[in-house]
Amino acid sequence: MGFIRFNFEIKASALDVMQQCLELGRTRTMMVDCGATAKGPTIDVLPEKDDDGGYASGGWKSEDGRLSCGYASFRGKRASMEDFYDIKATKIDGQSVCLFGIFDGHGGSRAAEFLKEHLFENLTKHPEFITNTKVAISETYRKTDKDFLDSEKETFRDDGSTASTAVLVGNHLYVANVGDSRTIISKAGKAIPLSDDHKPNRSDERKRIENAGGVVMWAGTWRVGGVLAMSRAFGNRMLKQFVVAEPEIQDQEVDRDLELLVLASDGLWDVVPNEDAVSIAQTEEEPVAAARKLTETAFTRGSADNITCIVVKFHHEKVDPSETYQDDVETTTSTAEESQPTSKEEPEKAQNS
């Protein structure tokens, strides 16, 4: 699609540009998977990019109305966009499954794009995805990292990416993290982190790196080999011996105290504490509005990075399905081995957004 162009006086701020994108954006469509071969609901979202800084956002609600989500992604002050995001919903072995992911690239965008294209597809194909979800997640993270490195072995690139993912299988939530993107939840109004940033100066991470023969040194911040400011990542071939893609996983049952879930790249977390993120998200009824507000808040607080976040809200009260966002959604049931989300218009790369 063509890009939207705006002309502003030089004094116009990037926040003004963001707001113009929100108000004037031409819409496109997005498909959210709802089964192995089923078409998902079509959702109008804002442009992925424009020449003045760009902004992408959109929302989705489950068929039964018990779950809704929104995302927002903004290029911010960076010259290029290296954040990607993915949202999928499906049914496997009769279980409702929702998957949310934030992938923050570094040294280029290829690793993050690869994760957006392959990580959840690989996970839902895993034969133990339903029966042994933690093992499936760990093995899928390692496999996808290897697949990416294999795909890049003839190139001179050495980029990498974080991955912070939340997987909802029925009423059980699994959060897996590699890198310094982060996932938090709100339970009874309290912010609770479900991931711990992988920083080289974390005592356990530093010990692991040094035991593998690596070094952690100060170069503006703590870095592996004086180069990388995170201790785990996908890609990063030259540091792979030390910078692993093994996820840390936390899981819990979804109960009535669980109000919302926030996943975001460090462009948000660098300037927005966990408690603030929950407070801000709770001021908006719709999660897409909450995601937008979080992104805007991070920018106005001085974030110099790409900023991408996903907000998921849980609606525990009984909901009339006729009032949900979806219309005539075909849902199919598949097994874990058969499941291949086939959305042709998934949320795409928020390039320059």
ZATORBA-568633 format. One record per residue (C-alpha): residue in one letter; residue number from 0; x, y, z. Coordinates in Angstrom, 1 decimal, decimal comma. Layout:
// ZATORBA-568633
 code pos      X      Y      Z
    A NUM      X      Y      Z
...
***
This chain:
// ZATORBA-568633
 code pos      X      Y      Z
    M   0    0,0    0,0    0,0
    G   1    1,1    3,6   -0,5
    F   2    2,6    5,5    2,4
    I   3    0,8    8,4    4,0
    R   4    2,8   11,6    3,9
    F   5    2,4   14,6    6,2
    N   6    4,0   18,0    5,9
    F   7    4,7   19,7    9,2
    E   8    6,6   22,8   10,3
    I   9   10,1   21,9   11,5
    K  10    9,0   22,7   15,1
    A  11    6,4   19,9   15,1
    S  12    7,3   17,2   17,5
    A  13    7,3   13,5   16,8
    L  14    4,5   13,1   19,2
    D  15    2,4   15,4   16,9
    V  16    3,3   13,0   14,1
    M  17    2,2   10,1   16,1
    Q  18   -1,2   11,7   16,9
    Q  19   -1,7   12,6   13,2
    C  20   -1,1    9,0   12,3
    L  21   -3,7    7,9   14,8
    E  22   -6,3   10,4   13,5
    L  23   -5,7   10,4    9,8
    G  24   -4,4    6,9    9,0
    R  25   -5,7    4,9    6,1
    T  26   -6,8    1,5    7,3
    R  27   -5,6   -1,9    6,2
    T  28   -6,7   -5,4    7,2
    M  29   -5,2   -8,0    9,5
    M  30   -6,1  -11,7    9,9
    V  31   -5,9  -13,4   13,3
    D  32   -5,7  -17,2   13,0
    C  33   -8,7  -19,1   14,4
    G  34   -7,8  -22,7   13,5
    A  35   -5,4  -24,7   11,4
    T  36   -7,1  -23,8    8,2
    A  37   -9,8  -21,4    9,2
    K  38  -10,1  -17,8    8,2
    G  39   -9,7  -15,4   11,0
    P  40  -11,7  -12,2   11,7
    T  41  -10,8   -9,2    9,6
    I  42   -9,7   -6,2   11,7
    D  43   -9,1   -2,7   10,6
    V  44   -5,8   -1,3   11,8
    L  45   -3,8    1,8   11,2
    P  46   -0,9    2,1    8,7
    E  47    2,3    0,2    9,4
    K  48    4,5    3,0    8,2
    D  49    4,8    6,4    6,9
    D  50    7,7    8,7    6,2
    D  51    7,4   10,8    9,3
    G  52    7,7    8,3   12,1
    G  53    4,7    6,1   11,6
    Y  54    2,4    4,3   14,0
    A  55    0,7    1,0   13,9
    S  56   -2,1   -0,2   16,2
    G  57   -5,0   -2,6   16,2
    G  58   -7,2   -4,8   18,4
    W  59   -9,0   -8,2   18,6
    K  60  -11,5   -9,9   20,9
    S  61  -12,0  -13,6   21,3
    E  62  -15,2  -15,2   20,0
    D  63  -16,7  -15,7   23,5
    G  64  -15,7  -12,1   24,5
    R  65  -13,7  -13,3   27,5
    L  66  -10,4  -12,1   26,1
    S  67   -9,4   -8,9   24,2
    C  68   -6,1   -7,5   23,1
    G  69   -4,6   -4,4   21,5
    Y  70   -1,2   -3,6   20,2
    A  71    0,7   -0,4   19,3
    S  72    4,1    0,0   17,6
    F  73    6,0    3,2   17,0
    R  74    9,4    3,7   15,4
    G  75   10,1    6,7   17,6
    K  76   13,4    8,4   17,4
    R  77   15,2    5,6   15,7
    A  78   16,1    5,8   12,0
    S  79   14,8    2,2   11,4
    M  80   12,3   -0,2   12,9
    E  81   13,5   -3,4   14,4
    D  82   10,5   -4,3   16,6
    F  83    8,1   -7,0   15,4
    Y  84    4,9   -8,4   17,1
    D  85    2,7  -11,4   16,5
    I  86   -0,8  -12,4   17,7
    K  87   -2,5  -15,7   16,9
    A  88   -5,6  -17,6   18,1
    T  89   -6,4  -21,2   17,2
    K  90   -7,9  -24,4   18,6
    I  91   -5,7  -27,5   19,1
    D  92   -7,0  -30,8   20,4
    G  93  -10,2  -29,0   21,4
    Q  94   -8,3  -26,4   23,5
    S  95   -8,5  -22,7   22,8
    V  96   -5,0  -21,3   22,3
    C  97   -3,9  -17,7   22,1
    L  98   -0,3  -16,6   21,4
    F  99    1,2  -13,1   21,9
    G 100    4,8  -12,2   21,1
    I 101    7,1   -9,2   21,1
    F 102   10,4   -9,5   19,2
    D 103   13,0   -6,7   19,5
    G 104   15,8   -6,9   17,0
    H 105   19,3   -5,6   17,4
    G 106   22,0   -5,2   14,8
    G 107   19,3   -5,4   12,1
    S 108   15,7   -6,5   11,8
    R 109   16,1  -10,0   10,2
    A 110   16,2  -12,1   13,4
    A 111   13,1  -10,4   14,8
    E 112   11,3  -10,8   11,5
    F 113   12,3  -14,5   11,4
    L 114   10,8  -15,0   14,8
    K 115    7,5  -13,3   13,8
    E 116    7,3  -15,6   10,8
    H 117    8,3  -18,9   12,4
    L 118    8,3  -19,1   16,2
    F 119    4,6  -19,6   16,8
    E 120    4,2  -21,8   13,7
    N 121    6,9  -24,1   15,1
    L 122    5,4  -24,1   18,5
    T 123    1,9  -25,0   17,5
    K 124    3,3  -27,9   15,4
    H 125    5,2  -29,3   18,3
    P 126    3,7  -32,8   19,2
    E 127    3,8  -32,1   22,9
    F 128    2,4  -28,5   22,7
    I 129   -0,8  -29,4   24,6
    T 130    0,5  -32,2   26,8
    N 131    3,8  -30,8   27,9
    T 132    3,7  -27,1   27,0
    K 133    6,9  -26,0   28,9
    V 134    9,0  -28,6   27,1
    A 135    7,5  -27,7   23,8
    I 136    8,3  -24,0   24,3
    S 137   11,9  -24,6   25,3
    E 138   12,5  -27,0   22,4
    T 139   10,8  -24,6   20,0
    Y 140   12,9  -21,7   21,1
    R 141   16,1  -23,7   20,6
    K 142   15,0  -25,1   17,2
    T 143   13,9  -21,7   15,9
    D 144   17,2  -20,2   16,9
    K 145   19,1  -22,9   15,1
    D 146   16,9  -22,5   12,1
    F 147   17,6  -18,8   12,0
    L 148   21,3  -19,3   12,3
    D 149   21,2  -21,9    9,5
    S 150   19,3  -19,5    7,3
    E 151   22,0  -16,8    7,8
    K 152   25,1  -18,9    7,5
    E 153   25,9  -17,7    4,0
    T 154   25,6  -14,0    5,0
    F 155   27,8  -11,6    6,8
    R 156   25,0  -10,5    9,1
    D 157   25,1  -11,2   12,8
    D 158   21,9   -9,6   14,1
    G 159   19,8  -11,0   16,9
    S 160   16,5  -10,5   18,7
    T 161   14,7  -10,8   22,0
    A 162   11,5  -12,8   22,4
    S 163    8,9  -12,3   25,1
    T 164    5,9  -14,5   24,5
    A 165    2,7  -15,3   26,4
    V 166    0,8  -18,5   25,5
    L 167   -2,7  -19,1   26,8
    V 168   -3,8  -22,8   26,6
    G 169   -7,3  -23,0   27,9
    N 170   -7,1  -21,4   31,3
    H 171   -3,3  -21,8   31,8
    L 172   -0,9  -19,0   31,0
    Y 173    2,8  -19,6   30,0
    V 174    5,2  -16,7   29,7
    A 175    8,6  -17,4   28,1
    N 176   11,4  -14,8   27,8
    V 177   14,7  -14,5   26,1
    G 178   16,4  -11,0   26,3
    D 179   15,3   -7,7   27,7
    S 180   11,8   -7,4   26,5
    R 181    9,3   -8,0   29,3
    T 182    5,9   -9,4   30,3
    I 183    3,9   -8,4   33,3
    I 184    0,5   -9,1   34,6
    S 185   -1,9   -7,3   36,9
    K 186   -3,6   -9,4   39,6
    A 187   -6,1   -7,6   41,9
    G 188   -4,5   -4,3   40,9
    K 189   -0,9   -5,4   41,6
    A 190    1,8   -5,4   39,0
    I 191    3,6   -8,7   38,8
    P 192    6,5   -9,4   36,4
    L 193    6,4  -12,8   34,8
    S 194    9,8  -12,4   33,2
    D 195   13,3  -11,3   34,4
    D 196   15,3   -9,2   32,0
    H 197   18,4  -11,1   30,7
    K 198   21,1   -8,6   31,5
    P 199   24,9   -9,5   31,6
    N 200   25,3   -8,1   35,1
    R 201   22,6  -10,4   36,6
    S 202   24,6  -12,5   39,0
    D 203   23,4  -15,8   37,7
    E 204   23,7  -14,8   34,1
    R 205   27,2  -13,4   34,6
    K 206   28,3  -16,7   36,2
    R 207   26,8  -18,7   33,4
    I 208   28,6  -16,6   30,8
    E 209   31,9  -16,8   32,6
    N 210   31,6  -20,6   33,1
    A 211   31,2  -20,9   29,3
    G 212   34,4  -18,9   28,8
    G 213   32,9  -15,5   28,1
    V 214   33,5  -12,2   29,8
    V 215   31,2   -9,4   30,9
    M 216   32,6   -5,9   30,8
    W 217   31,5   -2,3   31,1
    A 218   31,2   -0,3   27,8
    G 219   28,6    2,3   28,6
    T 220   26,6   -0,4   30,2
    W 221   27,4   -4,0   31,1
    R 222   27,9   -6,1   27,9
    V 223   28,8   -9,6   26,9
    G 224   32,3   -9,4   25,4
    G 225   32,0   -5,7   25,5
    V 226   29,5   -5,9   22,7
    L 227   25,9   -7,1   23,6
    A 228   23,9   -5,5   26,3
    M 229   21,8   -8,6   27,0
    S 230   22,8  -12,1   28,1
    R 231   20,3  -14,2   26,1
    A 232   19,1  -13,7   22,5
    F 233   18,2  -15,4   19,3
    G 234   20,9  -15,1   16,6
    N 235   24,2  -13,4   17,5
    R 236   26,2  -16,1   15,9
    M 237   29,6  -14,7   17,1
    L 238   28,5  -14,8   20,7
    K 239   26,3  -17,9   20,6
    Q 240   28,4  -19,9   23,0
    F 241   27,5  -17,4   25,7
    V 242   24,3  -15,7   24,4
    V 243   21,8  -18,6   24,4
    A 244   18,2  -18,7   23,3
    E 245   17,1  -20,9   26,2
    P 246   13,9  -19,3   27,6
    E 247   13,0  -18,8   31,3
    I 248    9,3  -19,8   31,6
    Q 249    6,7  -19,0   34,3
    D 250    3,2  -20,4   34,3
    Q 251    0,0  -20,0   36,2
    E 252   -3,7  -20,6   36,1
    V 253   -5,9  -17,8   34,9
    D 254   -8,2  -16,9   37,8
    R 255  -10,6  -14,0   38,5
    D 256   -7,8  -11,9   40,0
    L 257   -5,9  -11,8   36,7
    E 258   -7,0   -8,5   35,0
    L 259   -4,5   -7,8   32,3
    L 260   -1,2   -8,8   30,6
    V 261    1,3   -6,4   29,1
    L 262    4,2   -7,4   26,8
    A 263    6,6   -4,8   25,5
    S 264   10,0   -4,1   24,1
    D 265   12,5   -2,3   26,3
    G 266   11,6    1,0   24,5
    L 267    8,7    1,0   26,9
    W 268   10,3   -0,6   30,0
    D 269   13,3    1,7   30,0
    V 270   11,1    4,6   31,0
    V 271    7,8    3,1   32,3
    P 272    8,0    1,1   35,5
    N 273    5,8   -2,0   35,9
    E 274    3,4   -0,3   38,3
    D 275    3,0    2,7   35,9
    A 276    2,3    0,4   33,0
    V 277   -0,5   -1,3   34,9
    S 278   -2,0    2,0   36,2
    I 279   -1,9    3,5   32,7
    A 280   -3,4    0,4   31,0
    Q 281   -6,3    0,3   33,6
    T 282   -7,3    3,8   32,7
    E 283   -8,6    2,6   29,3
    E 284  -11,5    0,2   28,8
    E 285  -10,3   -1,0   25,4
    P 286   -6,8   -2,7   25,2
    V 287   -5,9   -1,0   21,9
    A 288   -6,4    2,4   23,6
    A 289   -4,3    1,2   26,5
    A 290   -1,5    0,0   24,2
    R 291   -1,6    3,4   22,4
    K 292   -1,4    5,3   25,7
    L 293    1,5    3,2   26,9
    T 294    3,4    3,8   23,7
    E 295    2,7    7,5   23,8
    T 296    3,7    7,7   27,5
    A 297    7,0    6,0   26,8
    F 298    7,8    8,5   24,0
    T 299    6,9   11,6   26,0
    R 300    9,1   10,3   28,8
    G 301   12,0   10,3   26,5
    S 302   12,4    6,8   25,1
    A 303   14,9    6,8   22,4
    D 304   14,2    3,3   21,1
    N 305   11,5    1,7   19,0
    I 306    8,4    1,1   21,2
    T 307    6,0   -1,8   20,8
    C 308    3,5   -3,3   23,3
    I 309    0,6   -5,7   23,5
    V 310   -2,1   -5,3   26,1
    V 311   -4,4   -8,3   26,9
    K 312   -7,5   -7,9   29,1
    F 313   -9,4  -10,7   30,7
    H 314  -13,1  -10,4   31,0
    H 315  -14,3  -12,8   33,7
    E 316  -17,9  -11,7   33,7
    K 317  -20,3  -13,6   31,4
    V 318  -20,3  -12,1   27,9
    D 319  -22,9  -12,2   25,2
    P 320  -21,0  -13,6   22,2
    S 321  -23,1  -11,5   19,8
    E 322  -21,4   -8,4   21,3
    T 323  -17,9   -9,4   20,4
    Y 324  -15,8   -8,0   17,6
    Q 325  -15,9  -11,2   15,4
    D 326  -18,5  -11,9   12,8
    D 327  -19,1  -15,4   11,2
    V 328  -15,7  -16,7   12,3
    E 329  -15,2  -20,3   11,2
    T 330  -13,3  -22,3   13,8
    T 331  -11,8  -25,7   13,2
    T 332  -10,2  -28,2   15,5
    S 333   -6,9  -29,7   14,8
    T 334   -4,2  -31,8   16,6
    A 335   -0,9  -30,3   17,6
    E 336    0,9  -32,2   14,7
    E 337   -1,6  -30,9   12,2
    S 338   -1,8  -27,3   13,4
    Q 339   -0,4  -24,8   11,0
    P 340   -1,8  -21,3   11,4
    T 341   -2,2  -20,1    7,8
    S 342   -3,3  -16,5    8,1
    K 343   -2,4  -14,8    4,9
    E 344   -2,6  -11,3    6,4
    E 345   -1,2  -11,7    9,8
    P 346   -0,1   -8,5   11,7
    E 347    2,9   -7,6    9,6
    K 348    6,2   -5,9   10,4
    A 349    5,7   -2,4   11,7
    Q 350    8,4   -1,1    9,4
    N 351    9,2    2,5   10,1
    S 352    6,3    2,6   12,5
***
